[in-house]
Amino acid sequence: MPDLPSYQRVGAKMRERIARSRRHVPLAAVRKRRGRVVELLHDEVAGEIPLPVPDPARWREQLTQLWVDSRAALLRYRDIARVSLGDGPRGPHARRVAECTEQLLRAGGVPDEAVARAVDVVGLYVTASAVGGAADALPRDDDERFRFGLELLVGGLAALAIAGPSPAGP
C-alpha cells in the first residue's frame, strides 16, 4: 500500500506554499489595489450629487447647494469621506462635480486663480466636515457650523469677484 501523506505533512506543505506566495506580492501592490477600490467608491458617491446648470444670477445659492449636497452624499456613506480626505477629484463623476464648481465660480466672476484654489480648499472643507459629521455619535449643530463655514467661503469668493484679480502673493 502506498505511503499516504499525513494531515500534518499536508498542512505543512500548504503553509509553506501560502508563505511563499505572500513573498511574491509586494505590499505596495496591495495598497495600490486598495487605493483604486476606494477611488472607485468615492467616484460612485460623487455620481449621486445633483449638478445645477450654472445661472450667473444665482451662482452663490447654487454653489452653496452643490456643496451641501456633496457633504450629504459623503455622510450617507460615512467612511468614504475619511479614506478620501486629501485626494483630489479623480474619477469622472468627481471631476464633473469639480468642473461644475469651477463653472459656478466663473459665472459669479471669481478670478481664474481663485477658482483653481477654491476647488481644492472647498473639497477639503466639505470632506473634512463629512468626516467630522460621521465621527460624531451625538447630534450637534454640525449642519449649522457647516453652513456658516460655507457662508464664509462663498462670501470671500464673492468679494474676490467684486475686487477682481489680486496681485501675485508671496
N, C-alpha and C positions, 0 to 999 in steps of 0.2 A: 504494500500500500504506500502511495507517495506521501512524502512528509508534508502535511498541511501546515500553513502558517498559523501561528497563534494570534489571538487578538492583540497581544502586546506588541508582536512584531509588525502587524498591520498598522496599529496605532502609531508606532514609532516612525514607520515609513511615511504615513500621512502627515505627521507633524513636521517631518524633515522636508517634505515637498511644499507644505504651506510656508515654512520658514524661508525656503529657497525662493519661492515665488514672491514673497514680500520684499526680498532684497532687490528684485528687479523692477519694482515700481517706485520711482523716486517720489519723495514726499511733495516736491514741487508740482508734480503732475496731478497728484490727488487734490492739492489746494487749487490748482488751476481749474480742474473739473468742477469743484465745489463752487468756485467763483463764477463760472459760466452758468451754473444752475441758478444761483442767486440773481445773477444779471437777468436771466430769462424770466424769473418770477417777478422781479421788480418791474420789468417791462410790461408784463401782463397786468399788473396792478395799475400802471400808468395808462394802459389802454382803457381802463374804466372811467377815467377822468373826462368829463364833458368839456369840449373845447368851444369857446364862443367865436362867432365871426366878429373880428375887430370893428368897433364902432368908435371913431375918434371922439364923439360927444360923450361916450360912456366908458372910456378906457379905464378910468380909475375903478369904477364899480366892477367892470368885467375882470380886471386884473385881480382885485380882491377876491372875487368869487372863484376864479380859477385856482387861487392859492388855498382858499378854504376847501374847495373840492379835492385838491391834491392831498391835503392833510387828512381829510376824511377817508380817502381811499387807503392811505397808509395806515390809518388807525384801524380800519376794518381787518387788516391782516397783521396787525401788531408787530411781529418780529421782523418783517421785511424792512421796516424803516431802520431798525438797528443795524442790520447787516449791510444796508446800502448807504449808510451815513458816510459822506465824504466822496462818494462816487458821482461822477457827472452823468448826464443822460447818455446812455449807450445804445439801447435798443430803439427800434423805430417808433414805438409809442412814446417813450420818454423823450426822444428828440422832438416829436410833434408837440409835446407839452412845452418844451423849451422854446421851440420856434413860435408857438402861439404867444408865449410870454414876450418874446422879442417883438412880435408884430404889434401887440397891445402897447408896449412901451414906446415903440416908434410912432404909433398912431397918436400917442399923447405928446409927441415932440421931445422925448428924452434923447439926449445926445448918444451917438453910437457907442462911445467908450463906456458910458454909464450903463447902457443896455447890456453889454457883454458882462460887465461885473455884476449887475443886478441879477442876472440869470443864475450865476454861481452863488451869490450871497443869499438870495431868496430860497434857492434849492436847499442850501444848508439849514436855513432858518425853519423852513417847513418840515424838513426831515427830522431835525433835532426836536422840534415841538411834538412831532408824532412819536418820537422815541420817549420823550417825557410823558406824554399822554398815555402811552401804552404801559409805561412802568408804574404809573400811579394806580394804587389799589383803591383809594378813596376818591370819589368825585370832588373836584375843586373848581376853581374858577379858571381852568386851563383854556377854555374857549374864549373867555373874556381877555385873558392875558395874550392869547394868540392874536386875536383881532386887534388889540391895542398895538402889538408889535407890527402887524400889517399896516395899520394906520400910520405908524411912524415911517415905515419903509415907503409906502405909496406917497405919503406927504413929502418925504425927502426927494423921491424921484420926480414928483410934480414940480418941486422947487427947482430942480436941475433943468427941467423942461422950460420953465419960465426964464431962468437965468441964462440958458444956453450953455455951450461947452465951456468947461473950466480950463484954465491954463495948466500946462503939464505940472504934475506934482513932483515931490522929491525923488 
